[in-house]
């Protein structure tokens, strides 16, 4: 049936199922019907080999062989280069007070403000097949937002891929027009490192103008700042200093909240213990990438108390 609909150009996606997820930020997740997810995978299978060759090396979200941990490894390399292998600021004792600055920024309401028309213009440069283009239009229009003709639904495979296609325009601008050497992006979060704060200020102004005029986007005013490397830089899940890495406070609060929830559940029903152990395994796999030895030991001891209770 689905195959026939695609061949005859009569395919129409079903309405998205929407729900609110609080983990820890409140997000509206939109889930496609299974048959529509099959179409999404087929589209990505066609487009990915074409666009992947045009993505920059330092784009780390939703790509094979990349991810947030690879982004953090690359940041570690960049910080050594910019700080001349950890050259300390004058008059300080803390070894983490190294030279250099970072522009840490993200896009305001990114997934809600992606322009469908602009996205299709970008895709049109590489894709000429009218049937494929019409199929993409159907998927984009299946998501209704406050602003007509804008927005990608969180939860769709195509949304993640389209998000990379859209911001590849920004990647190309920063790397080839601004010629920023130490730049990396993860979804709509990006970082540029440089020894000069004045240079980063100039680049920030030019990036803001490019986003507004070319992509109809806006830098987040509160989350787009230039900070000294000595103060640490927020990256997905971690805050990174020169000699150590800590977990984001928000992630810590969420972990502690879940432990408390599991403690109450396990008191009333021991069948919840496997769920607790599964959560701990996943959390430890994440936390081990930061300087968290004492924290992980404390959480492990707390979990043993819950299990033995």
N, C-alpha and C positions, 0 to 999 in steps of 0.2 A: 504493500500500500504506500509506504513512505517513498520507496524507490520510484513508483509510478507518479506520485505527486511531484517529485523533483524533476523527473524527465519531462512532464507535461507543464511545468511551471505553475502548478496549482497549489503548491505547498504553502501553508499558512501556519506559523507557530502558535501554539496554545498560550493562553494567558499565564503569566508568571505567578508562582506561589510566593507570597512575601511573608516574612516574619522578622521580629526584632531580636537581635543577638547582643547580649551585654557581656563582653569577654575581652578586656574590661571596658572598652569603649562601646557606646551604644551605636549599633549599625543596623540599617535595614538590609536584609539579605533577600535576594530575589532568585528563586530556584526555578529552572526550566523543567518542563516535562521530559521524561526519559527520551522520547522520540526526537525532541528538539535538541537534547544534548548530543545525540548521535550526529545530527546535522552540524552542530558546533564543532565537534571533533573533526568531522570531514573538512570543514572550511579551514580550520587551523592546520590540518595536514597538508592542505594545498598551499596556503599562504606562508607558513613558517619557513620552508626552505628558500622561498623567494626573498623574504624580508630579513631573515637571519643574517645573510651576507652583508646587509647594509647597517646592522646594529653595531654600535661601538663595543669594544671589548669590555669596558667598565660599566655596562648596564647589567644589573645582577638579579632582577626579579623575574620569576616565571620563565626561566631559560634553563635548558639542560646544562648541567655542569656548573651552574652558578649558585645563587642563594645568598642569604644574609651572612652566613659564616665566611663565604668567599669574599664578600664585600668588606668584612671586617679585616680579613687577612690583607686585602689590598690597601685598606686604610693604614694598616700598620706599616706597610712598605712606603706609602706616601709620606707618613709623618716622619719617618727616618730621613727621607730625602729632603723634606722642607726644613727640618730642624738641624740638618747637617749631623745626623746620627746622635741626636739628643744634646745638642749644645745648650747649656743652661743659660738662663738669664742672669745678668749680673746682680750680685748682692742677695741671692736666695740660696737656701740650703737644700730645699726639697728637689730631688733629682727630676721630678716630673715637671718642674717649671722650665720647660724648654722653649726655644724661640719658635716663631711661626704662628700663623693664624688660620682659621677655617671659616669659610662661609657655609653655614648649615642652614638649609632652606627646604621648604616644601610648598606645594601648590594648594591654595585655598579651595576647599570643597572640590577636589580634582575630579572624582568620578561623576559628580553631579553636574559639572560644567563643561565637559568635553563636547565640542560642537560636532554634530553628525555631519554637517556639510563639509567642514574643514577636514574631518577624518576621511571622508569619502574622496576628497580631492587628493589627499596623500596616497590613499590606496589606488586611485585611478592612475597614478604615475607608473605603477608596476603591473596592474591587472587590467587587461583589456576585455576579458570575457564578460559580456553583458549579463548572462545568466548568473554568474557568480556575484557580480556587483548588485544585481537586484535581490539576490538571496541575502546579502549583507544588509541591504537597506531594510528588508523585512525584519531581520533580527534587531536592528537598531530601533525601528519604529514600534517594536513590540513592548518596549519599556517606556512607560509614561512618567514624566517628571513635571515639576512645577514650571520649568522653562521648556517650552516646546522646541524640539529639535536639538536638545542637549541631554547629556547624561548616559552613563553606562551602568547597568545593574551589577551590584556586587554579588558574586556567586556564580557567574557564568564564565566558562573557559574563554569564550570569545572576548569578554570584557577585559580579562587580564592581557590577552594578546593585543587587542586594539589599543589598550593603554600604553603598551610599549611602542607600538607603531607611532602613536600620536606624539609621545615625548621623545622619540628618536629625533624629531625635528629640533628639539632643544639640545639634545646631545651633540648633534652635528654643529649647531651654532656655537656652543661653548668650546668644543674641541677644535673646530676648523676656522671659525671667524674670530673668536676671542683668543684662541690658541692657549687655553688653560690646560696645563700639562697634568695636574694632579686633581682630576675630577672623577667622581663616581656617582651613580644613581641607583636607588632601589625603589621601584614604583615611582611615587611622586616626591620622595625624599632625595635630596642630593647634597653633596659636599664638594667644595673646592678648597684645596689647601694652597697657601702661598706664604712667602716670607714677609710680604708687604700688606699691611692692613689697608693702605690707600688703594692698592691695586684691586683688592677684593671689593672695596666700596664702589669703585668704578665699574667693575664687572657686574655687581649686583644691580646697579642702575640700568645697565645695558640689557641684562637678562630680564628685568622687570618690563622694560619697554618691548623686548622681543615677544615675551609671553602675551602681553596685552594686544599688540598689533598683529601678530602672526597666528597665535593659537587661541586668542580670546580667553586667556587664563590670567590668574593673578597670584602673585606670591603671597603666602600667608603672612600678614603683618606681624604677628606675635611669634611665629616659629621660624622666621627667616632673619638670622642674626649672624654677625661676625664675632667670633670668640677666639681668645688666645688658646693655643693648644694646651697650655698649662692648666686651663680650667676644665679640660675634658670636653669631648664631643659626643653628642647623642647619636647613636646609630641604632638600627633595628634591634631592640631588646637589650642593648648595653649602653653604658657610658664609658668611653675609651680615653684613658690617659696614656702617657708615654710608656710607663713601666707596669701598668696594671689596668684591669678592666673590671667594672662593677655592673651589677644588674640594675636596670631601670627601676626607680622607686615604685612606679605604677605596677610593674610586673611582680615586685615583691609583695605589694599589698594584695594583689589578686591571688598570689600563691597562698598567703596566710589566710585569706578568706576561704579558699577552697579546703585548706586543712581543717579549719574550724567546722565547715559544713560536713566533711567526712567524719570528723570526730563525733558529731551529733548523730549522723546516720549509723555509724558503727556501734554506738551505744545501744541503739534500738534494734539493730539487725546486723549480725556478724557477716551476713551474705554480702555486705557492702565492702568488706575488706579487699577482695580482688580489685574493685574499682579504685580504692585508695592506692594499692600497690601499682596499678597501671599508671595512675596519675603521677606518682612519685618517680617511676621509671622515666616517663617523658620529661618531667621537670628537671631531673638530674642530668639527663642528656643535654638539656639546654644550659643549665647552670654551671656545668663543668667547664664551659668555655670562658668563664670569668673567674676572678680570684675569690672563690666562695667555699674554700675547704671547711672553715669553721661553721659557716651557715649550713652547708649540706649535712655536716655531722649533727648539728642541733636539730635539723628537720628530721633526720633519720631517727634520732633518739625519741623525738616527739611521736613519730609514727609507730615506733615499737611500743610506746606507752598506750597508744590508742588501740593497737592490736591486742595487747595483753589485758586491757581493761575488762 
